[in-house]
Each structure stands twice: as structure tokens, then as C-alpha cells.
Amino acid sequence: MDQSTRETVAVATAEMAVLRALQVAGRRLLARRSRTVRGPLQTVPLWELHVHLPVGDTDRAPLLRDAWNIPKAVGLPSMMIEKLDQHVRMLLAAGLRYRRDDLIKTVSRLPLEQLVLPWDSLSEMGAVHASDK
């Protein structure tokens, strides 16, 4: 996989992981609120609720508990998950909406060429199977 494709796939994967983490946090944020608060927020996507409901310093860890289980399960490197977690925590703390451009900057700071990403092992397996023919 060429470097440009690798970066594109890494950003797409990171985007899904970050939006899922924000969704998990949003679901928990909403569950803590009364019906009168939840009602007007029904049309707000779960991953944007932190823009409308403040998140305190001590709230971030409980809101993100288990939010990274799927990225871990599919084999995203821990360094990547840590940087994405920092990105999400900053969004929650500042009450900022998710923006793809900001995530691209975060991912661009990762040493992608040094990280073993989940699809790397798949392409290696494909090469092994191709050599069997």
C-alpha cells in the first residue's frame, strides 16, 4: 500500500474510532440529564452532545470508559489510540465539535510508517497466499 493510501485509510479508521468515542460519551452525558434537558437535545447527534452539555474535568474518564474497546479489538496500535483519546478529551473539555481537518492534523503527527496497522498484517497474508500459487 502506498503512503498516500495508507494515510487515507488511517484517517478514515481514526475518524470512525473518534466518532464512536464521542458517541459513547454523548450517550452517557445524556443519560445523566433529566427528561427536560434530554427532550430538546433529541435531534442532536450523540457525538455532538458535548457541544451543548458541559463536560467537567472529572467527567471525561467515566464518559470514555470502554469507548476504545473496538479500536483495540481490531488491532489499532496503542500509540494511535492514545493520541485519538487525547484528541477526544480535548474536544470534550473545550466543548468543540468534531472536525475532520483537526483529526487529520492529529493523525499526521503519528509515525504511521513505523506503526503496524491492522491492515498491514492482511496485506502480508495476501502476499503469503499469492506466493503459494
Solvent accessible surface area in square Angstrom, and as a share of the most:
residue,aa,sasa,rsa
1,M,123,0.55
2,D,90,0.47
3,Q,82,0.37
4,S,76,0.49
5,T,61,0.36
6,R,24,0.09
7,E,77,0.35
8,T,89,0.52
9,V,51,0.29
10,A,0,0.00
11,V,25,0.14
12,A,44,0.34
13,T,26,0.15
14,A,0,0.00
15,E,24,0.11
16,M,134,0.60
17,A,7,0.05
18,V,0,0.00
19,L,49,0.24
20,R,73,0.27
21,A,0,0.00
22,L,1,0.00
23,Q,59,0.26
24,V,16,0.09
25,A,0,0.00
26,G,2,0.02
27,R,128,0.47
28,R,62,0.23
29,L,1,0.00
30,L,31,0.15
31,A,76,0.59
32,R,117,0.43
33,R,58,0.21
34,S,62,0.40
35,R,188,0.68
36,T,112,0.65
37,V,56,0.32
38,R,79,0.29
39,G,33,0.32
40,P,103,0.65
41,L,23,0.11
42,Q,145,0.65
43,T,128,0.75
44,V,28,0.16
45,P,51,0.32
46,L,44,0.22
47,W,95,0.33
48,E,37,0.16
49,L,0,0.00
50,H,5,0.02
51,V,43,0.25
52,H,86,0.38
53,L,15,0.07
54,P,108,0.68
55,V,15,0.08
56,G,33,0.32
57,D,110,0.57
58,T,120,0.70
59,D,37,0.19
60,R,45,0.16
61,A,60,0.46
62,P,57,0.36
63,L,0,0.00
64,L,6,0.03
65,R,140,0.51
66,D,74,0.38
67,A,0,0.00
68,W,19,0.07
69,N,75,0.38
70,I,90,0.46
71,P,6,0.04
72,K,126,0.53
73,A,89,0.69
74,V,85,0.49
75,G,39,0.37
76,L,9,0.05
77,P,22,0.14
78,S,80,0.52
79,M,81,0.36
80,M,0,0.00
81,I,10,0.05
82,E,101,0.45
83,K,83,0.35
84,L,0,0.00
85,D,25,0.13
86,Q,104,0.46
87,H,12,0.06
88,V,0,0.00
89,R,78,0.29
90,M,88,0.39
91,L,1,0.00
92,L,1,0.01
93,A,54,0.42
94,A,60,0.47
95,G,25,0.24
96,L,88,0.44
97,R,117,0.43
98,Y,37,0.14
99,R,129,0.47
100,R,136,0.50
101,D,83,0.43
102,D,41,0.21
103,L,0,0.00
104,I,73,0.37
105,K,109,0.46
106,T,17,0.10
107,V,2,0.01
108,S,81,0.52
109,R,177,0.65
110,L,11,0.06
111,P,35,0.22
112,L,7,0.03
113,E,116,0.52
114,Q,137,0.61
115,L,20,0.10
116,V,112,0.65
117,L,1,0.01
118,P,32,0.20
119,W,34,0.12
120,D,25,0.13
121,S,53,0.34
122,L,115,0.57
123,S,65,0.42
124,E,112,0.50
125,M,106,0.47
126,G,39,0.37
127,A,64,0.49
128,V,89,0.51
129,H,105,0.47
130,A,65,0.51
131,S,88,0.57
132,D,106,0.55
133,K,207,0.88
